[in-house]
Amino acid sequence: MPGMDIRPLIASPDTRAQLADLLIAVVAGGGSVSFMHPLSQDDALGFWDDALAAAADGKRVVLGAWDGEVLAGTVTLLLDCPPNQPHRGEIAKLMTRESCRGRGIAAALMRAAEALAVQRGRTLLVLDTASDGGAAGLYEGLGYVRAGEIPDYALKPHGGLSGTIIYWKRIGGA
Ligand SMILES: CC(C)(COP(=O)(O)OP(=O)(O)OC[C@H]1O[C@@H](n2cnc3c(N)ncnc32)[C@H](O)[C@@H]1OP(=O)(O)O)[C@@H](O)C(=O)NCCC(=O)NCCS
């Protein structure tokens, strides 16, 4: 994508602050990414500090899409699967800053995460998304196969239950 730089994130004061701001804004906007609104800055920073520490240990990759100095979006590739699932990875925490949406940033982040997963020898990816207000259409457009839906799986950020839809995709020519 022209002008967009996608790369793995490492812990720096600016990156952790931008990640925290992004997460707080996405949750406030109703995005189902595991948290309730209002999400405090401390909790958001704590989440990303743990995530970036796991990334430094090679257990996940946190990718960022940069529009100049602005972190426009992020996605996480979870690699820390059980010993009997060395071929599998999980996609989590896909989010695009509201002012940057509709420009293909999430799709580009997903493709970059898939390429990384293939590089790491993964042949199967799984993910889930909220039935109510999630990103099912985006994932289906990228070739993810709907495995099924679990009703009343989680609370939405502003309250009320939503189901979750589980998706999978074979990658790397598997
Ligand atoms: C979902 C989200 C990441 C999409 O970000 P984005 O950068 O605007 O997405 P893109 O511009 O890359 O969209 C790629 C394609 O998916 C489609 N799409 C985007 N969001 C969608 C959604 N919520 N539902 C269905 N389709 C969607 C777009 O129309 C586009 O389709 P096209 O290729 O046919 O034009 C963003 O809306 C967001 O951060 N939402 C809140 C957090 C969230 O729900 N994350 C998903 C958690 S599982």
The ligand as an SDF file (V2000), in Angstrom:
LIG
                    3D

 48 50  0  0  0  0  0  0  0  0999 V2000
  -12.2930   -4.0470   11.2290 C   0  0  0  0  0  0  0  0  0  0  0  0
  -11.2280   -2.9990   10.9570 C   0  0  0  0  0  0  0  0  0  0  0  0
   -9.8820   -3.4840   11.4840 C   0  0  0  0  0  0  0  0  0  0  0  0
  -11.1320   -2.7470    9.4380 C   0  0  0  0  0  0  0  0  0  0  0  0
  -10.0720   -1.8450    9.1970 O   0  0  0  0  0  0  0  0  0  0  0  0
   -9.8640   -1.0910    7.7960 P   0  0  0  0  0  0  0  0  0  0  0  0
   -8.4360   -0.7060    7.7320 O   0  0  0  0  0  0  0  0  0  0  0  0
  -10.8760   -0.0210    7.6380 O   0  0  0  0  0  0  0  0  0  0  0  0
  -10.1920   -2.2660    6.7580 O   0  0  0  0  0  0  0  0  0  0  0  0
   -9.7610   -2.2890    5.2110 P   0  0  0  0  0  0  0  0  0  0  0  0
   -9.8560   -0.9020    4.6450 O   0  0  0  0  0  0  0  0  0  0  0  0
   -8.4730   -2.9930    5.0760 O   0  0  0  0  0  0  0  0  0  0  0  0
  -10.9120   -3.1840    4.5920 O   0  0  0  0  0  0  0  0  0  0  0  0
  -10.6010   -4.3020    3.7810 C   0  0  0  0  0  0  0  0  0  0  0  0
  -11.8970   -4.8800    3.2590 C   0  0  0  0  0  0  0  0  0  0  0  0
  -12.7070   -5.3630    4.3330 O   0  0  0  0  0  0  0  0  0  0  0  0
  -13.9610   -4.7170    4.3470 C   0  0  0  0  0  0  0  0  0  0  0  0
  -14.2890   -4.4440    5.7460 N   0  0  0  0  0  0  0  0  0  0  0  0
  -13.6410   -3.6330    6.5730 C   0  0  0  0  0  0  0  0  0  0  0  0
  -14.1880   -3.6520    7.8000 N   0  0  0  0  0  0  0  0  0  0  0  0
  -15.2280   -4.5100    7.7090 C   0  0  0  0  0  0  0  0  0  0  0  0
  -16.1930   -4.9520    8.6530 C   0  0  0  0  0  0  0  0  0  0  0  0
  -16.2160   -4.5340    9.9220 N   0  0  0  0  0  0  0  0  0  0  0  0
  -17.1230   -5.8380    8.2260 N   0  0  0  0  0  0  0  0  0  0  0  0
  -17.1180   -6.2720    6.9380 C   0  0  0  0  0  0  0  0  0  0  0  0
  -16.2170   -5.8890    6.0120 N   0  0  0  0  0  0  0  0  0  0  0  0
  -15.2870   -5.0140    6.3940 C   0  0  0  0  0  0  0  0  0  0  0  0
  -13.7530   -3.4330    3.5670 C   0  0  0  0  0  0  0  0  0  0  0  0
  -14.9670   -2.9920    2.9980 O   0  0  0  0  0  0  0  0  0  0  0  0
  -12.7560   -3.8620    2.5280 C   0  0  0  0  0  0  0  0  0  0  0  0
  -13.4290   -4.5590    1.5010 O   0  0  0  0  0  0  0  0  0  0  0  0
  -12.9620   -4.4230   -0.0370 P   0  0  0  0  0  0  0  0  0  0  0  0
  -11.5740   -4.9970   -0.0910 O   0  0  0  0  0  0  0  0  0  0  0  0
  -13.9630   -5.2180   -0.7580 O   0  0  0  0  0  0  0  0  0  0  0  0
  -12.9780   -2.9670   -0.2980 O   0  0  0  0  0  0  0  0  0  0  0  0
  -11.5910   -1.6350   11.6400 C   0  0  0  0  0  0  0  0  0  0  0  0
  -12.9070   -1.2850   11.2630 O   0  0  0  0  0  0  0  0  0  0  0  0
  -11.4940   -1.6780   13.1420 C   0  0  0  0  0  0  0  0  0  0  0  0
  -10.4340   -1.4080   13.7020 O   0  0  0  0  0  0  0  0  0  0  0  0
  -12.6100   -2.0190   13.8220 N   0  0  0  0  0  0  0  0  0  0  0  0
  -12.6520   -2.0820   15.2730 C   0  0  0  0  0  0  0  0  0  0  0  0
  -11.8720   -3.2610   15.8100 C   0  0  0  0  0  0  0  0  0  0  0  0
  -12.3700   -4.5820   15.2890 C   0  0  0  0  0  0  0  0  0  0  0  0
  -13.5550   -4.8470   15.2300 O   0  0  0  0  0  0  0  0  0  0  0  0
  -11.3960   -5.4120   14.8870 N   0  0  0  0  0  0  0  0  0  0  0  0
  -11.6650   -6.7650   14.4430 C   0  0  0  0  0  0  0  0  0  0  0  0
  -11.5540   -7.6450   15.6490 C   0  0  0  0  0  0  0  0  0  0  0  0
  -11.7360   -9.3330   15.2070 S   0  0  0  0  0  0  0  0  0  0  0  0
  1  2  1  0
  2  3  1  0
  2  4  1  0
  2 36  1  0
  4  5  1  0
  5  6  1  0
  6  7  2  0
  6  8  1  0
  6  9  1  0
  9 10  1  0
 10 11  2  0
 10 12  1  0
 10 13  1  0
 13 14  1  0
 14 15  1  0
 15 16  1  0
 15 30  1  0
 16 17  1  0
 17 18  1  0
 17 28  1  0
 18 19  1  0
 18 27  1  0
 19 20  2  0
 20 21  1  0
 21 22  1  0
 21 27  2  0
 22 23  1  0
 22 24  2  0
 24 25  1  0
 25 26  2  0
 26 27  1  0
 28 29  1  0
 28 30  1  0
 30 31  1  0
 31 32  1  0
 32 33  2  0
 32 34  1  0
 32 35  1  0
 36 37  1  0
 36 38  1  0
 38 39  2  0
 38 40  1  0
 40 41  1  0
 41 42  1  0
 42 43  1  0
 43 44  2  0
 43 45  1  0
 45 46  1  0
 46 47  1  0
 47 48  1  0
M  END
$$$$
